[in-house]
Amino acid sequence: MSHRRIKHRRSGAGFTLVELLVVLAILGLLAGLVGPQVMKFLGSSKSKTAALQIEDLAATLDLYRLEVGRYPSSSEGLEALVSDPGNAPNWNGPYLRKGQVPKDPWGNAYQYRAPGDNGPYDIWSLGADGREGGEGEDKDINSWESA
């Protein structure tokens, strides 16, 4: 009688192959439904981060102009915010906390032009693809449309 009790206990202790396959199928369905939504959210958050960084760079450029009397030229670039370009008599930097110009969320340098085509300066990121134009996550983010 004790032999039967042990045998019965063993057969009810594990999962059957069918139960495991059902669980894996459910997990696969969830991943298929939730995964694309998560990726879409991550893409939009990078675009929002780029827009916020461009706003911060614009505010820093305004501070630079107040102290130096002009915006950095295109040849000086955004690097003038972290190291003295040599021809700015009242330069009192670095103007960026970390002592370096941030990269956009995709690891590329922000583009800068002064004087700009859309204002005293233009700052823009080329998006995820690193090329002009694009849709969605590849769309360019700039200082003149986000302001």
URPEMO-V105419 format. One record per pair of residues at least 24 apart in sequence whose C-alpha atoms are under 10 Angstrom apart, sorted by the first residue. I is the first residue (numbers start at 1). J is the second residue. D is the distance in whole Angstrom. If there is no record, write none. Layout:
i->[I | I]
j->[J | J]
d->[D | D]
This chain:
i->[40 | 40 | 42 | 43 | 43 | 43 | 43 | 43 | 44 | 44 | 45 | 45 | 46 | 46 | 46 | 46 | 46 | 46 | 47 | 47 | 47 | 47 | 47 | 47 | 47 | 47 | 47 | 47 | 47 | 47 | 48 | 48 | 49 | 49 | 50 | 50 | 50 | 50 | 50 | 50 | 50 | 50 | 50 | 50 | 50 | 51 | 51 | 51 | 51 | 51 | 51 | 51 | 51 | 51 | 51 | 52 | 52 | 53 | 53 | 53 | 53 | 53 | 53 | 54 | 54 | 54 | 54 | 54 | 54 | 54 | 54 | 54 | 54 | 54 | 54 | 54 | 55 | 55 | 55 | 55 | 55 | 56 | 57 | 57 | 57 | 57 | 57 | 57 | 57 | 57 | 58 | 58 | 58 | 58 | 58 | 60 | 60 | 61 | 61 | 61 | 63 | 64 | 64 | 64 | 64 | 64 | 64 | 64 | 65 | 65 | 66 | 66 | 67 | 67 | 67 | 68 | 70 | 71 | 71 | 71 | 71 | 72 | 72 | 72 | 72 | 72 | 73 | 73 | 73 | 73 | 73 | 73 | 74 | 74 | 74 | 74 | 74 | 74 | 74 | 74 | 75 | 75 | 75 | 76 | 76 | 76 | 77 | 77 | 77 | 77 | 77 | 78 | 78 | 78 | 78 | 78 | 78 | 78 | 104 | 106 | 110 | 110 | 111 | 112 | 112 | 116 | 117 | 118 | 118 | 118 | 119 | 119]
j->[136 | 137 | 137 | 105 | 128 | 136 | 137 | 138 | 136 | 137 | 105 | 137 | 104 | 105 | 106 | 127 | 128 | 137 | 104 | 105 | 106 | 125 | 127 | 128 | 136 | 137 | 138 | 139 | 140 | 141 | 105 | 141 | 104 | 105 | 103 | 104 | 105 | 106 | 110 | 124 | 125 | 127 | 140 | 141 | 142 | 104 | 124 | 125 | 140 | 141 | 142 | 143 | 145 | 146 | 147 | 143 | 146 | 102 | 103 | 104 | 105 | 110 | 143 | 102 | 104 | 110 | 122 | 123 | 124 | 125 | 141 | 142 | 143 | 144 | 146 | 147 | 123 | 142 | 143 | 146 | 147 | 96 | 81 | 95 | 96 | 101 | 102 | 110 | 123 | 143 | 121 | 122 | 123 | 143 | 147 | 95 | 96 | 95 | 96 | 121 | 95 | 88 | 90 | 91 | 92 | 93 | 94 | 95 | 90 | 91 | 90 | 91 | 91 | 92 | 93 | 92 | 120 | 114 | 115 | 120 | 121 | 112 | 113 | 114 | 115 | 121 | 112 | 113 | 114 | 115 | 116 | 121 | 111 | 112 | 113 | 114 | 115 | 116 | 121 | 122 | 112 | 113 | 114 | 112 | 113 | 114 | 110 | 111 | 112 | 113 | 114 | 102 | 109 | 110 | 111 | 112 | 113 | 123 | 128 | 130 | 141 | 142 | 142 | 142 | 143 | 144 | 144 | 143 | 144 | 145 | 143 | 144]
d->[9 | 9 | 9 | 10 | 9 | 8 | 6 | 9 | 8 | 7 | 9 | 10 | 9 | 6 | 8 | 9 | 9 | 8 | 9 | 8 | 9 | 9 | 8 | 9 | 9 | 7 | 9 | 8 | 9 | 7 | 9 | 9 | 8 | 7 | 9 | 6 | 6 | 9 | 9 | 9 | 7 | 9 | 10 | 7 | 9 | 9 | 9 | 9 | 10 | 6 | 7 | 8 | 10 | 7 | 9 | 10 | 9 | 8 | 9 | 8 | 9 | 10 | 10 | 10 | 9 | 8 | 10 | 7 | 7 | 8 | 8 | 7 | 6 | 10 | 9 | 9 | 9 | 9 | 7 | 8 | 8 | 9 | 9 | 10 | 9 | 9 | 9 | 10 | 8 | 9 | 9 | 9 | 8 | 8 | 10 | 7 | 7 | 9 | 10 | 9 | 8 | 10 | 9 | 8 | 8 | 8 | 10 | 7 | 10 | 10 | 10 | 10 | 7 | 7 | 10 | 8 | 10 | 7 | 8 | 8 | 8 | 10 | 9 | 7 | 9 | 9 | 9 | 7 | 5 | 7 | 10 | 9 | 9 | 6 | 5 | 5 | 7 | 9 | 9 | 10 | 9 | 8 | 9 | 10 | 10 | 9 | 10 | 9 | 6 | 7 | 8 | 10 | 10 | 8 | 9 | 7 | 9 | 9 | 9 | 8 | 10 | 9 | 9 | 10 | 10 | 10 | 9 | 9 | 6 | 9 | 9 | 8]
